[in-house]
Amino acid sequence: MYKKELMDAGLTHKQAQVYIACLEAGPSKIPQIATAAQIKRTTVYGIVEELEAMDLVKSRYKGKQKLYEAQDPALILSMLEEKKKRVAEVLPGLSNLFITHHVRPKIAFFEGREGVKKIYDDALDCQSKEIKQIVRARQHNEVVGDAFINEFIKKRIARGIITRNLHPKHGDLYTNKRGMEDPKLKRYVRYLPPSVFYAAIIMIYDHKVAMVSTKEENFGFIIESKEFSNTLSAYFDFMWGLGSKTPDLD
């Protein structure tokens, strides 16, 4: 009755049959397991070895007899979590391969405060867990409001997303909440001359570049393009290398 669920968890048809037989029979020899599973004994030997490799079955000797015993089914959950973890580790690379050949460049525009907020929602879904930002904090606050940005920062931290920020070297906000480096907030900062800052914020993440204009223009957009985002990301890294670690507060 549990065979389908075990197969959904990743076991093959025969692995599920043998595992259930082991659970029902308790510590048993191969012939007993084969009879309970209704599978040929010669086939069961190989299946039991597979289940042992998955830590779902353990063997031990009782005198000269080798017995096989099913392990706690809760291990299946651990097995699934481990599979999920391994897939998550390679997902960014797989996504890169997919985007290279299947995703055409596209652009989406957003108008007004509520429209611009959708850009931030998109950034929170970034798979790379890093957002590169070119920010004028004062103008940034004006566009969507201080309360919204505070909430965005909390969500970003909760999702394990770090930011590397380029800020103006002078003439902006410089507090623990805004404009200053703080590893506790997963924020790292370099400072550049104010003349290179025009938009309220530019965000680079995954294969996207998002820009939010000033309060006066009140719009934003997201460009999804591997080539464009890689180009902007390279420029960002170059400017990061030129930036200073402290602002001019005089």
N, C-alpha and C positions, 0 to 999 in steps of 0.2 A: 504493500500500500504506500510505501515511502519511495518507491523506485523513481518516479517522475521527479520528485523534489530533489533527490540526490543527483539525478542527471542534470537538472537545472542548475545545480551548484557546481557542475563541472566533471562529475564522474561519468564514465561510459556506462552503457547498458549492463555489461557483464560485471564491471567493477561495482556497480550499485547492487546487483544480485548477490555477489560474493560478500560484500560488506554487510548487507542485511542478514545473510546466512551466518556470518561470524557473530553478529550481535545476538541472534536468536539461539545459536548453539553454545555460546560460551567458549572457553578454551577447548579447541578441537584439532584433530588431525585432518590432513588434506582430504582423505576419502569421505569423512563425515561432512566437511564443508561442501564438497562437490555434490554429495547427495542432497543436502539442504538447498543448495543453489540450483540444482538440476542442470549442472554444467559438467562436461567431461572432466575427469580428474586431471588429465594431462594439460588441459587448458587452465584449470584453477591454479596450478603451480605458478604460472606466469602472472596471473591476475593478482594473486596474493603478494607476489614480489612488488608489483606496481603499487598496491595499497600500503605495503611496508615503506616504500620510498616516500609515500605521502604522509607517513606517520599515522595512518588510520588503522593499521594492524601491526601488532608486535608478536614476535615469536619467542618461545622459551622451551627449554627441555624439561621434561618430567621423566626422570630416569633416562631411558634411551629413546623415548618418544618425543618428537618435536611437535609442539602445540602452537596453534595460532589463535590470537585473541584480539577482538575488535577493541579499539580505543574509544574514548569519550567522543560522541558525535559533535560536541561543542568545538572540537578541533576543526571541523569543516568551516565554521565561521572565521576562525583565524586564517585558514587557508584562503578563503575568499578575500579577506582583508589584505593579505600579503599579495595576492594577484592584483587587487585594485591599486595597491601601492606601487607595484612594478609598472603597471600600465600608466599611472599618473607620472612616473619618472620619465617615461619615454614619450608622453603625449605631446610636449612642445615640439620635439623633433618630427614626430609623425604629422603634426599640424603643419609644420613648415613644408614637408613633402606634398601634402594635400594642397596647400595654398599655391605652391609653385606651379602646379599643373591644372588646378580646377577652379581657382577663385580669380575672377576678373576684378581689376581695380574699380572701386566705386566711391562715391562721395554722398554724404547725407548732410543737409542743412537744418539748422535749428534756430528758431527766432523767439525772442522774448525770454524772460527769466525762467518760466516753466519749461520752455523748450531746451534752453541751455542746460538745465539740470539733468536732462536725459544723457548728456555727454558724460557727466560724472558717473551716472549709473553704469554706463558702458565701460568706463575705465575700471570700475570695481570688479568687473568680470575678467580682467586680464589674466591670461594663463601664465605669463612670464613671471608674475609676482614682483615686477619692477616697473615703475613709471618714471620716465625722465621728464622733468618739468622745467620750463623757462617761465618764470613767474615775476610779475610785479604785484606783491602781496596787497598793497593798498587798493589798487584797481580791481584785483581779484575779489576782495571782500565786497566791493561796491556792486559787482555784477550779480551775484547770487545771494549775498547776505552772509553775515558772520555766523549766524546760527546754523545755516545749511552747511557751511564749510566745516564747522566743528563736528557736525554729525558725519560728514563725509570722511574726515580724518579718523574718527572712531571706527567706522566701518572698514576703512582701508587697513588699519592696524589689526582689527579682528580677523581679517582675511589673510594676514601675513604679507601684505604688499608693502614694499619699501619704496621710497621716492628719493631720487637724486635731483636736487633743485639748483638751478642757476638763478640767482637774485641780483638786483642792482646793488652796486657797492655802496651807494649812499642815496639818501632821499626816499627811503621806503620804510616799511614797518620792520622792526627788529626786536621781537620778543620771543619768549620760549614757545608761544603758540604760533607765531608767524615769523618767518624770515631768518630764524637761527637754527643751527644744526642741533638735533636732539635724537640720539640713537634710541631712546625710549619710545619716541614717536615714529621710529623707523624712517627718520628724515636726515639726509646728508646734503650739505650745502657748499657751493662755491659762489664767489662774488665777482661780477664783471662790471665794466663801465655802464652807466644807465643808458647810454646812447644806443645800445644794441637791443633794448627792450621796447616793444611797441604794443603787442597784444597783452591782454590781462594775463593769459596763460596759454602755453602750448604744451601739450602732453604727448609723449611718444611711448607707445606700449604695443606689445605683440607686433602686428604688422599694420598698425594704425597711427595716424597723426591727428590729434584733435586740437582745435584752436578755439578759444573763447575771446571775443573782442572786448573792448571797454564798455562801460555802462552806456556811453553815448551811442555806440553803434548797436549794441544789444543783440548780438547774434553769435552763432558758432557753427562749426562744421567738423565732421570726421571724414578723413580720407583713409580708405583701406587699400593699401598698395604696398607690396613687399619692397619694390625698388625705392619708392618715395620714402617709406619709413626707414629703410636701411640708410639712405642718404642723409636724412635729417638726424638719425641716430649717430652717424659718423661725425657730422658737424657738432653735435652736442658733446660727444666724447672729446673732440679737439678743444672746444671751448672750456670744457671741464678741466682739462690739463692746463689751461692758461689762467684759470680763476684763482683768486686768493681765498684763504680759509677764514678771513675775518673782514667784516665790513668797516667802512669809515664812519664812525659814530660822532665825529666832531661837528 
